[in-house]
Amino acid sequence: MDFALTQEHRLIRDMAREFAQKEIAPIAAEIDAEGRFPADTVRKMGALGFMGIEIPEEYGGTGMDTLSYVLAMVEISKACASHGVIMSVNNSLVCHAIYTFGTQHQKEAFLVPLASGEMLGAYSLTEPQAGSDPASIRCAAEYDPASDEYVINGLKSWVTSGPNADIIVLFAMTDKSQGSRGISAFIVDTRLPGFSTGKVEPKLGIRASHTSELLFEDYRLPASHRLGEVGMGLRIALSVLDAGRIGIAAQALGIAQAAFEAARDYAKEREQFGQPISSFQGIQWILADMKTRIEASRLLTYQAAWAKQKAKGAGERFTLPAAMAKLYAAETCMWVATKAVQVYGGNGFSKEYPVERHFRDAKITEIYEGTNEIQRLVIARTLLA
């Protein structure tokens, strides 16, 4: 098996790395401390093609493969996890959903500006009482045949980029009597009346990525904005989350890589007992385990990217490799970030050093796009099916 990257892969990786280190890394600590959405650099990511990497050029994207997306995600997330999740949601959850399930009109009207970075997308499935159990959502979309519109009412929560998004892929109940089969998907235009954002969450990490509630009060949406057929919502949501998990695995890999490199470099500089702490076997073993787990995560994430690429056009799912990559990469990310703080000792507890931010950012990778407990359920059910 050949693990060498193609020239195209190296090109997008290097371009993402250069942009991330020159444009994003210098402001990462500042925007985290201020909780400020990085609008300027997000627009630049769009101009460089990072917001629709897998979308064909005819729909505003870059037209590259899934591994290219993963490589770019790692570099962006290594510099700033907040930028990483903004990019992941737009690519994996929004553009992927509309490209896979949208009509030609929807692709032309919404996918082109989203993939090109002219607009920003968000994905809204979770509600206060519906996290790991999406079938219990209450946000309702009632069809009005007189106007050929859906009237949407309800509250959504934990929406990444919610206050900043132009377009939102929304999941709402169209027939409560059908349970999970009564959920449908919609493409929401945030400029229409009846839409507003609620509380912005005061988060532990990824603080420059805004996460909020969404409020729908007699929000009227043309029926042409429905994504897929009536009742297909949960199927669409779960399918799209498979793609999202690859993005989060790549984000986790980037955070872990940043924490590892910071710990390695600090260990070579920090002296105790008259010698660098990197000369102590205890530190060496930590670094060795960090590197080994990171590379195992990288291979799982690349494998998931390959599986997704192979599934394109074949109508196949890539649920198992995506869940395994997300599970292992997220747990590796949290473990590596924790050990990085330990290598720094007391300095690791200070906001003056980067590992404190990596530690806070790492935790969310074990939670969103399906908690790691849910990933284990997905993996086990797939194995036992």
N, C-alpha and C positions, 0 to 999 in steps of 0.2 A: 504494500500500500504506500502510495506516494503522498507525504504530508507537506511537500513543498508548495508554497503559494505561487500562483501565477503572477505575471507581471502586472495584470490588472488589479489583482488583490493587493499586491505590494504598493501600487500607486495610491489606491484609496486609503489604505492603512497609513501610509506616510503623509498623505494630504491631511487626514484627520488628526494625526499626531502633531503635525506642524501647527495647524490651526488651534488645536486644543492647548498646546503649550504656550503659544504666543498670545492668543486672544482670551482664552478662558481661565487658564491656571492663575494668571496674575490677579484676577478679580474674584476667584472662588471663595476665599475666606471672607472677603468683604460682603459679598451678596448673601452669604450664609448668615453672617452676623446681623445684617440688616433685614433679612427675610425679603430681599428685593428680587422681583422677577427680572431675569436678564433679557429684556426685550431686544436690545441691540444685537447681542451675540446670537440669539435665536434666529433673528432675521438673517444674519450672516450665514448661519448653518443652512438655512433654506436656500440662500443664493449659491452655496457651494454644492447643493444637491443632497444634503444629508437628511432631509425631512421626508424623502420619498425614494429611498435607495433602490427598492425592489420593484417600484412601479415603472412600467414601460414609458419611454420618452413621449409617446403620443398622448399620455395622460399627465404630463408634467413631471414625471420622475426621472431617475438616473438610468433605469433599465439594467441594473446589476443584480447579482445573485445574493442569496441569503448569507453566504459566508462574508461577502463584501460588507453587508449590513452589520454583521457581528463584529468584524474587524474595526469598523468605524465606531461602533457603540463602545467597544472596549476603550479606545483612545479618548473619546469624549468623556466617558464616565471616570476614567483614571484622573482626568483633570478636575472634573466637578460632577458629582453624582446627580445634582439637580438638573444640569443640562442633559445628562444621560436619560433621565426618566421622561423629560419633556420630549426628547427625540424618540424614545422608545414608544411612547403612547401614540404619537403622531404617525409613526411608521407601522408598528405592529398591530395596534388596535383599531386605528381610524382608517388609514389608507388601505390597509389589508382588508378590512371589512367591506369597504365600499368597492374596492377592485374585485373582490371575490363574489360578493352578493348583489352589487348594485346594477342598475340598468345602464344602458348607454347614456341616457340623459343625465343620470345621477353622476356618472363618471365624468362627463364633460362639465357639469355644473359645479360639482363639489370636489372631485378627486384632483382635477388639474390644479386649482389654487392651493389645495392642501399639500400635494406632493411637491409642488414648486416652492413652498414656503411662503406664499402670499397670504395664506390663512393658517390658523393654528387649530388643531383638532383636539377633542377630549372624548372620553369613553365613559358612559354612565350606566352602571349595572347595580352597584351597591346602594342599599337603603339602610336607615338606622337599625331595622330589625332583620335585614336580609344581607348578610355578609357572605359566609361560606355556603349559605342556602339561598341561592338566587331565585328559586321557585316561589319563595314567599314574598316577592315584591308586591307593593300595593299601589305604586304609581299607575294611574289608569289612563288609557287612551280610548275614548268613546267615538265611534264613527258617526258623523253627521251626514247622511245621504243627501240632504238638501243642498249643502255647500260642497260636498265631496271633500270634507276635511275631517281631521281627527281633533277632538278637544281633549287636551291633556291636563290632568291635575295630579299633583303629588309632590313629594319631597325625595330628592336623591342626596346621597352623602358620599364623602371621600372621593371626590372627582378631581383627579389630577389635571391641572391646567383649567379647572372649571371657571375661575374668574377671568381668564385670559383668552379662552377659546372663542373662535368664530363659528365653528361647526362642532356639534356633539352627536356621537352615535349613542342613542338612548334606547333603553329597554323598558317597556311598559306593558301592563296587563290589558289586553283587548277583550278577553273573555274569562272572567274569574272562574266560571263553572268548569273550565277545561284544565284548571291547575297550571302546571308547567307548560302545557301545550296551548295555553291561552296567552302566552307572552309574544309580543311582536317587537320588531326593531324599527327605529325611525332615525332619519337624519335631521337633526334640529338646527335651525338657524337662530342664533342667539339674538339677532336684531329684531325679531318679531315680538309684538306685545304679548304680555303674559308670562314672560321669562325673566327671572332674576336670580342672582346668586345670594346665598345665605352666608352663614358663618364660614370664615376662612380658618382652617385648623391651625392652632399653634403647635407645630410639630417638633419632635425631637431632632430629626435629621431632614435631609433634602429640603432645607428651609427656603431656598430660592425658587423652588418649584411650588407654586401655590395650589393648595388642595381645599376644596370648598363644598358646601351644600349647593344644590340647585333647587329652585322653587318654580313650580309650574301652576299657574292659576288661570284657568280657562284659556290656556295657550292653544291657539288654533294653528294647525299644521296641514298644508295640502296633502291629500292622500298620495300624491306622486312622490312624497318624501318618505313613504314607508320603504324600509330596506328589506327585500325578500318578501315572501308570502306571509299572509296572516297566520300567526301561530308558530312561525319559524324562529322566533326570537331567541329562545334558549339554545337551540341548535347553533344559531349564528354566534351567540355569546361564547359558548364553550369552544367552538371551532376557532374563533378569533383569539381566545385566551391561550390556546396552544401556541400560536405565533407570539403572543405577548410574553410567554414564559421563556422563549428563546432570547427575547430582548432583555428581560430581567437577568437571565443567566449571564449575558454579556456585560450588563451593568455591574453585577456582582463581581465578575472577573476583573473588570477595570478597577473597582474600588480595592479589591484584594491585592492587585498588582501594585497600586499606589502605596498601600499600607506596607507591603513587603519591602518595596524599594526604599521607603523612608526608614524602616527599621534596620535594614541592612546597612545603609549609609551612616545612620546614627551610631550603630554598633562599632563601625570602624573608626569613628571620631571620638566617641565618649570613652574616657579613661577612668579606670578605678584600679586601685592597688598597683599603680605605676604602669598599666598596660591597657590597650583598647579592650573593651568588653567583648569584642568579637573574637578574642583569643581564648575566651572561656568556653569550655565544652557545652555548658548549659545553653548559652546563647547560640552556639553553632548548631545545636540540634533543633532549636526552635526555628532557625532560618531554613535548615534543611527540610523540616516538615512543612513549613510555609510553602516553599518552592514546589515540593512534591504534590501537595494538595492543589495548588494553583494550576499546575500542568495537567493534573487529572481532570480538573474542572474545565480547562481549556479544551481537552479532547472530547469530553462529553458535550460541550457547547458546540464545537465544530461538527460533531456527529449529528446533533439535532438540526443544525443548519443544513447539513447535507440531506437529511431525511425530509426536511421541509421543501428543499429545492427539488428533490426527486418526486415528491407528491404533487407538485404543481401540474395542473392539467390532467392529472389522473384521478382527481376526486378522492384521494386517499387522505387519511388522518396521520399525523405524526405525534400523537398524544404521548406515547411512552417515552421516546427520546427527549421530547420537550420537558416532560415532568421530571425525568431523571436529571437533566442538565440543570434545571431551575433549582431542584432540591439540593443537589450536591454543591453547585456553585454558590448558592446562598449561604449554606452552612459553612462552607469554606471561607467565604467572605467574612462572616461574623467571627469565626475562629481566628483567622489571620489578623483581623483588625484588633481583636482582644489581645492577642499575643504581641502585636506591634506596640500597643500601649504599655504592656509589661516590659518590653525591651527598653522603652524610653524611661521606665520608672516613674518618678514623680513628675518629670517633664511631660510624660504622656497624658497626664491629667490636666494639662494647661492648654488653653485655647491658643497659646502662642506657637504651638507645634501642630503640624497637619494631621497627626494620627488621631487626635481628639475628634476632629471632624469626620475622618474616615470611620471611626468607631460608631459615631452617631448615625452616619449615613448607611452603614452596613445593615443595621437591624431590619429596616423596612424590606430588604430583599427576601427575608424569610416570611413576609406577611402578604405583600400584594401580588396580584396575578395568581391568587390561590395560596393560602398558607402552606407551609411545608408539611403540616399534618394532612392537608387535602392532597398534596402531591403524593404522599405515601399511599393514601387511599386510591388515587388514580392509578398509580403504578401497580398496586396489588390487584385491583379489579381487572386491569388489563392483562396481567399475568394469569389470572384465574378464570378469565372469560372462556 
